[in-house]
């Protein structure tokens, strides 16, 4: 099996690049609305960078991976998610180099810094590196990610210096373009330069919808009673990760609740990908066990609506969007508190 761990020399180079970025302190003249790109020399993918620290809370360089990673950042900036939305933390697809106080560092990182004979002093001076991947616990970057984050820190420092000298360099000639540091090889050496690039278009999140089992649905229509009930259904990541060896993951969850009474009919945790068949099975089982077909189903996410639309149409159930799902949201808060209390 290929070893994906970075070497001590590669980690030392990453720490050096982070230290140079920290000395520059670009958060003194930049904020997280200013985004620029750095091309990954190994893959050609663009990492979209923003600097955190203007609010003097979190000091970091965040590198959103590809157009999909960038879209999440832009959606947050545009207010498409509430700041307290619990789903936001599970959607990030990025690398982060943050600068912490020593007491906030992971023990593994402290041990590595000592092994590398490095030392950091001062407030928010200790570099910490994390890979955020949707549905997974924040983890240490692998070798390829370390190499790219090293390049991203070095090129981000260059862009930040340019912006300090001339803030107009980040003004594109056309809307939708981003300043990107791109690389090419000349005479065996990697040479970096600036280009204006438009992110690739981001398609809709794809998932598999199981073909309709018309015989089963016809049986449901015969055996289950149509009612005036209104259900809420939501998909979300469970707040507590599961560790089965390797990188812990957050189970993807379906919750079905009664909109008027708050009664929870079903909660089921799955591991993406492959959750679709299990989620549809639990929806149908819920109807079979309760022997009732709701008049309406409320959802808050487009993904959930598309998942159920053919089934609700067949069963003549109204499918509607709601900004909030009161029963589900309350249950999620209680679920989070319970799971967190079990970890103490």
N, C-alpha and C positions, 0 to 999 in steps of 0.2 A: 504494500500500500504506500502511495506517495506521501511523503512527510510534508504537511502543509504549514508547519510551524516556521516562523521567521528565525533566522540565525541571530546570535548575540550581536554581530556586527550590524545586521540590518536594523535591529531594535535600537542600537546605539545611534545609528544614523537618523532614525525617526525621532528619538529624543532630542537630538541636536537641532533638527529642523523645527521641532515644537518650541524649543528654547529660543531660537531666533525669532519665531513668530511672536512669542510672549514678550520678548524685549521690545518689539516694535509697537505692541499695544494698540492695534488698529481700531479697537472699539472706542478709542478717544475721539475719532473723527468719522467712524462708520457705524451703521446700524443694520439690523437684519433685513431691511427692505432692499438693500443694495446687494444684488446677486450677480456673480460672474462665474465663468466656467473654467475648468481645467480638464484637458483631455488625458485619459488614461493611456500611457504609452504602450501598455501591454494589450489592451483590448480595443482602443479607439473610442470607448464610451466616454461621454462627457459627465464629469461630476460638477454639479452646480453648488457653488460655495456661498455661504453667508457668515458674517462675523457677529457673534453674540458678545454682549458686554456693555452696551450703551446704557442699559438699565442698572448696571452694577450688581447683578444677581448671579448670572451664569456667564463665565468667560470661556469662549470656545470658538473653534472653526468647525462649522458643520458642512459636510460634503454630501449633498443629495445625489443619489446615483441614478443617472439617466433622466429621461423626460418624466417617467412615472414618479420618481422621487421628487423631482422639482414640482410636479403638479400638487402634491400634498402640501408642500410649503406654501405655494401660491394660494391654494384653497384656504389655508389657515390665515394668511395675510388678508385675503378678501373677505374674511368673516363668515365663510361657509360653515365653519364649526365654531361652537361656543368655546370659550377658553376652558370651561370646566367639563367639556365633553369627554367622557371616559374612553371613547374610541380613538381619540387622536394619538394617544401614546402608543397604540398598537399598529399604527399605520406608517410610521416613519421607516424609510428605506435609505439609510445614510451611514456614513462614517463620521465619527466625532472625535476631535482632539480638544479636550477640555482642560482647564487649569484649576486645580483644586487646592484646598488646604490639606495639610498632611493627614489630619484626623478624619478626613472624608475619603481618603484613598482606600482602594481594595488592598487587602493584605498581600495578595499575589503580586500586585503592582509594586508594592513597597519592597518585597523580596527581590523582584527582578531588578529594580533600580539599585539595590545594594550589590547584587551580583555583577552588575555592569560598572560598579565603582562610580556611580553618579550621585550627585547631591543637589538638592534644591532647597532654597530658603525663601521665606517670605509668604505673604498672603496671596492665595490663588497662584501659586508658582509651580505646583506639582502637576506635570502632564499626565493625563489619563486618556487612554484610547479605547473606544467602543465601536462595535458594529451593531447597528440597529436594523433588524429585519422584520417585516410584518409578521406578527404571530409568534415571534421567538423572543426569548429572554435576551437582553443586551449582553453581548459576548465579546471576547477578545478577538481582534481582527486576525485573519490568517495571513500567510506570507504575502500572497498577491495583494491583499488589502493593505498590508503594512507598506509595501513598496509604493502603491498608489497614494496612500495618505502622506507619505514622505514627500512625493512630488507635489501633491496638492498644497501642503504647507509651504513648501519653498516657492511655488508659483503664486500662491495667495499673498505671500509676503511681497513679491514683486508687484502684483496688482495694487496692493494697499499702498505701497510707496508711490506708485504712479498717481493714485487718487489723491494722496496727500499733496503732491506737487501740482496736480491739475485735475480737479473734480469733474471737469467736462469730458474726460476721456471715456466715461461710462455712459455717455449719452449716445444712444444708437441713432443711425440715420433713418431707420424704419422701425416701427413698432414691432415688438415680438422678437427682436434680436438681442443677443447677449454677447458681451465681450468674453472671448474664450482664449485661454492660453493653449496653443496647439504645438505639437512637437513633430520634428522630422529629423532624420539622421543624415548628417553631412560629414563625409570623410571619417566615418566611424564614430562620430560624436552626436549626441542628442542636442538639437538646437530648438529653443523655444521662441515663439512669436505670438502676436495678437491677431485674431480674426473675429469677425462678427458672424455669429451663427444663430439660426433659428432652431429651437428644440424640435425633435421629432414629434409627430402627432401621436397622441396617446389614445389608444382605442379603449373601448369599454372593457371592464373586468370580465373575463370569460369564465364561465362555469358550466358544468354539464347538467342539463335538466333531463331527468329520467323520462322516457316515453310514457305517455298516458296509458295506464292499464284500464281500458274502458270497461272490461268485465267487472273489475273490482269497484270502479266508480259507480257503475250501474247498480251493483249490489248495495253500495252505501246509500244511494238515493232511495232504494226500496226499504232498507232496514233502519236508516237513521232519520229522525224526525226533524223537519225544518223548524227552526226556532227564531225568536227575535234577538237572540244573544249576539253580542258584539265581542269579537276576540281581538287581542293584540298579539302580534307575532314579531319577534326581532331576532336577528343574528348578531352575535358579538363575541369578543374574546373573553374568556374567563379571566378574572384578575389575578389568579394564582397559577404560576407555572408548574408544569409537571416535568420531573427529571427522571428519564428512563435510561440514563447514560448518555453522555455527549451533551449537546446543547439543549437546555430545557425549553419547552414550548408552552404556549398558552392555548389551551383547548378552545376550539371554536364551538359556540353554544347556540342552540335554539331554545327560546323560551316562548311558551304559549300561555296567555293569561286572559281572564275575563275582564273586559274593559269596565264593567259596571260594579262588579263585586270585588275585583282584585285577586280573585282566586287563581292560583297558578295551576294550570292543568298539566304542564309537562316542562321539564328542563332536561336537556340532553347535551353532553359534551362529546365533541369529536375532534379528530386530528386532521387539519387540512393538509393536502388536498384529499378528496374522496368523501367529503362530508355530505355531498348533495343527496345521495341515495339514502343515507341514514336520516337526514332531516325530513325528507319527504315521507319516509316510512313512519316517523314519529307523528307527523301531521295527520296522516291517514289513520294511524292507530288511535289518535286522540278522538277523532270523529267516531271511530268504531266503538271505543270503550265508553264514551259518553252517550253514544247513540243519538247524537244531535248534530245537525248541520247549522252553523251560525248564519245569521242574516248578513253579517258584515265582518270583514277582517281589516284591521288597521295596521299599517306598517309605516316605518319612518325612513327606510332606505330603499333606493331604487333597485338594488340587488335583490332584496326580499320580494319586492313587488313583481319583478320579472320572473323570479323563481316560481311564484305561485299563480301567475295570471292565467295560464291555460287550465289549471286545476279548478280555480275559483270560477272561471267561465263555465266549465263543464257542470259544476255543482250549483251554478246560479247563485254564487256568493258575491256580494258587492266587495270590491277591493279598493280601499281608499288610503290616501297618504295623510299622515299627521306629523307635525313637527315634534311633538312629544307623545310618548306612550306612557301615560301616568301609571298604570298597573305594572308594566314591565320595568319602567325606570325605578319605581319604588322598590320592587323586588331585587333589582340589580344592586341598589345601594345596600339593602339588608344582606344580600349574598356576599358582597365585598367585605362588609364589616365582620360577618361570621367567619369567612375564610381567613381574614387577617388575624382575628382573635385566636384561631387555631394554630397560627404560626408563632405566636408569642411564647 
